[in-house]
Amino acid sequence: MYKSVLAFMALLLSSCVSSPDYEEQLQVWIGANQQSLTNAWGDPATVNYITPNQQLLTYFQMSPDGAEFCRTTFTITDGNVTDFAFEGDDCEMTMNY
């Protein structure tokens, strides 16, 4: 069940109409500790605990008119970023990270 849920979430979150640059920019977070991530990105919109040692931190960005969005989720394992996924209409680095 756990693997099925993670596989579904990865598939769901991997569909995005964003620039390839966004994925490259997120890649630099792999291996970073959770505190560094939250210092740069701020508090996540949601935190979902998968296991005691693994959680998903999700951040949302919306265009001013609310027509476009981007959802970025980081997987934290033992306190470090181990994966990410994103979906949305216009994912790009627009916040001050």
Phi and psi in degrees as GROMACS dihedral restraints (atoms count N, CA, C in turn):
[ dihedral_restraints ]
;  ai    aj    ak    al  type     phi  dphi    fc
    3     4     5     6     1   -58.1    20    10
    4     5     6     7     1   -46.9    20    10
    6     7     8     9     1   -66.8    20    10
    7     8     9    10     1   -35.2    20    10
    9    10    11    12     1   -64.7    20    10
   10    11    12    13     1   -42.2    20    10
   12    13    14    15     1   -64.8    20    10
   13    14    15    16     1   -45.8    20    10
   15    16    17    18     1   -64.0    20    10
   16    17    18    19     1   -41.0    20    10
   18    19    20    21     1   -63.4    20    10
   19    20    21    22     1   -43.2    20    10
   21    22    23    24     1   -63.5    20    10
   22    23    24    25     1   -44.0    20    10
   24    25    26    27     1   -63.6    20    10
   25    26    27    28     1   -41.3    20    10
   27    28    29    30     1   -63.1    20    10
   28    29    30    31     1   -43.1    20    10
   30    31    32    33     1   -64.3    20    10
   31    32    33    34     1   -45.4    20    10
   33    34    35    36     1   -62.3    20    10
   34    35    36    37     1   -45.5    20    10
   36    37    38    39     1   -78.5    20    10
   37    38    39    40     1   -17.6    20    10
   39    40    41    42     1   -78.5    20    10
   40    41    42    43     1   -15.8    20    10
   42    43    44    45     1   -82.3    20    10
   43    44    45    46     1   115.9    20    10
   45    46    47    48     1  -151.8    20    10
   46    47    48    49     1   146.9    20    10
   48    49    50    51     1  -102.4    20    10
   49    50    51    52     1    27.4    20    10
   51    52    53    54     1   -93.4    20    10
   52    53    54    55     1   170.4    20    10
   54    55    56    57     1   -72.1    20    10
   55    56    57    58     1   150.0    20    10
   57    58    59    60     1   -62.9    20    10
   58    59    60    61     1   -22.5    20    10
   60    61    62    63     1   -61.9    20    10
   61    62    63    64     1   -33.8    20    10
   63    64    65    66     1   -61.8    20    10
   64    65    66    67     1   -44.7    20    10
   66    67    68    69     1   -61.8    20    10
   67    68    69    70     1   -41.5    20    10
   69    70    71    72     1   -62.6    20    10
   70    71    72    73     1   -39.4    20    10
   72    73    74    75     1   -68.6    20    10
   73    74    75    76     1   -34.1    20    10
   75    76    77    78     1   -72.2    20    10
   76    77    78    79     1   -31.3    20    10
   78    79    80    81     1   -56.6    20    10
   79    80    81    82     1   -31.3    20    10
   81    82    83    84     1   -65.7    20    10
   82    83    84    85     1   -17.1    20    10
   84    85    86    87     1   -81.2    20    10
   85    86    87    88     1   -15.1    20    10
   87    88    89    90     1   -60.4    20    10
   88    89    90    91     1   124.7    20    10
   90    91    92    93     1    95.0    20    10
   91    92    93    94     1   -15.3    20    10
   93    94    95    96     1   -71.2    20    10
   94    95    96    97     1   153.6    20    10
   96    97    98    99     1   -82.3    20    10
   97    98    99   100     1   158.1    20    10
   99   100   101   102     1   -58.7    20    10
  100   101   102   103     1   -38.8    20    10
  102   103   104   105     1   -63.0    20    10
  103   104   105   106     1   -40.0    20    10
  105   106   107   108     1   -63.1    20    10
  106   107   108   109     1   -41.6    20    10
  108   109   110   111     1   -62.0    20    10
  109   110   111   112     1   -50.3    20    10
  111   112   113   114     1   -70.0    20    10
  112   113   114   115     1   -28.3    20    10
  114   115   116   117     1   -63.7    20    10
  115   116   117   118     1   -38.3    20    10
  117   118   119   120     1   -83.0    20    10
  118   119   120   121     1   -42.3    20    10
  120   121   122   123     1   -95.3    20    10
  121   122   123   124     1   -17.8    20    10
  123   124   125   126     1    88.9    20    10
  124   125   126   127     1  -172.7    20    10
  126   127   128   129     1   -71.6    20    10
  127   128   129   130     1   136.2    20    10
  129   130   131   132     1   -70.0    20    10
  130   131   132   133     1   157.0    20    10
  132   133   134   135     1   -68.9    20    10
  133   134   135   136     1   -38.5    20    10
  135   136   137   138     1  -139.8    20    10
  136   137   138   139     1   151.8    20    10
  138   139   140   141     1  -130.0    20    10
  139   140   141   142     1   122.8    20    10
  141   142   143   144     1  -118.1    20    10
  142   143   144   145     1   124.5    20    10
  144   145   146   147     1   -89.3    20    10
  145   146   147   148     1   120.5    20    10
  147   148   149   150     1   -88.5    20    10
  148   149   150   151     1   -48.4    20    10
  150   151   152   153     1  -139.0    20    10
  151   152   153   154     1   173.4    20    10
  153   154   155   156     1   -58.9    20    10
  154   155   156   157     1   -26.1    20    10
  156   157   158   159     1  -105.0    20    10
  157   158   159   160     1     3.3    20    10
  159   160   161   162     1  -138.3    20    10
  160   161   162   163     1   134.5    20    10
  162   163   164   165     1  -144.3    20    10
  163   164   165   166     1   160.5    20    10
  165   166   167   168     1  -113.7    20    10
  166   167   168   169     1   123.6    20    10
  168   169   170   171     1  -104.7    20    10
  169   170   171   172     1   123.5    20    10
  171   172   173   174     1  -117.4    20    10
  172   173   174   175     1   133.5    20    10
  174   175   176   177     1  -118.9    20    10
  175   176   177   178     1   142.6    20    10
  177   178   179   180     1  -120.3    20    10
  178   179   180   181     1   141.4    20    10
  180   181   182   183     1  -126.5    20    10
  181   182   183   184     1   138.6    20    10
  183   184   185   186     1  -128.6    20    10
  184   185   186   187     1   144.2    20    10
  186   187   188   189     1   -69.0    20    10
  187   188   189   190     1   157.8    20    10
  189   190   191   192     1   -54.9    20    10
  190   191   192   193     1   -33.2    20    10
  192   193   194   195     1   -88.7    20    10
  193   194   195   196     1    -2.0    20    10
  195   196   197   198     1    77.7    20    10
  196   197   198   199     1     5.3    20    10
  198   199   200   201     1   -80.2    20    10
  199   200   201   202     1   -26.9    20    10
  201   202   203   204     1  -122.7    20    10
  202   203   204   205     1   148.9    20    10
  204   205   206   207     1  -143.6    20    10
  205   206   207   208     1   165.8    20    10
  207   208   209   210     1  -144.6    20    10
  208   209   210   211     1   131.3    20    10
  210   211   212   213     1  -117.1    20    10
  211   212   213   214     1   122.8    20    10
  213   214   215   216     1  -119.6    20    10
  214   215   216   217     1   127.9    20    10
  216   217   218   219     1  -121.9    20    10
  217   218   219   220     1   128.5    20    10
  219   220   221   222     1  -106.6    20    10
  220   221   222   223     1   135.3    20    10
  222   223   224   225     1   -90.8    20    10
  223   224   225   226     1   125.8    20    10
  225   226   227   228     1  -111.2    20    10
  226   227   228   229     1   122.5    20    10
  228   229   230   231     1  -124.5    20    10
  229   230   231   232     1   123.9    20    10
  231   232   233   234     1    51.2    20    10
  232   233   234   235     1    38.0    20    10
  234   235   236   237     1    86.3    20    10
  235   236   237   238     1     1.9    20    10
  237   238   239   240     1  -125.4    20    10
  238   239   240   241     1   150.5    20    10
  240   241   242   243     1   -71.4    20    10
  241   242   243   244     1   123.0    20    10
  243   244   245   246     1  -116.1    20    10
  244   245   246   247     1   -13.9    20    10
  246   247   248   249     1  -166.2    20    10
  247   248   249   250     1   167.3    20    10
  249   250   251   252     1  -150.6    20    10
  250   251   252   253     1   161.6    20    10
  252   253   254   255     1  -151.2    20    10
  253   254   255   256     1   155.6    20    10
  255   256   257   258     1  -152.2    20    10
  256   257   258   259     1   156.8    20    10
  258   259   260   261     1  -152.0    20    10
  259   260   261   262     1   154.0    20    10
  261   262   263   264     1   152.8    20    10
  262   263   264   265     1   179.1    20    10
  264   265   266   267     1   -82.2    20    10
  265   266   267   268     1   -32.1    20    10
  267   268   269   270     1  -153.2    20    10
  268   269   270   271     1    66.8    20    10
  270   271   272   273     1   -77.8    20    10
  271   272   273   274     1   123.4    20    10
  273   274   275   276     1  -159.5    20    10
  274   275   276   277     1   162.1    20    10
  276   277   278   279     1   -76.9    20    10
  277   278   279   280     1   100.2    20    10
  279   280   281   282     1  -115.7    20    10
  280   281   282   283     1   -13.4    20    10
  282   283   284   285     1   -91.9    20    10
  283   284   285   286     1   161.6    20    10
  285   286   287   288     1   -83.0    20    10
  286   287   288   289     1    97.8    20    10
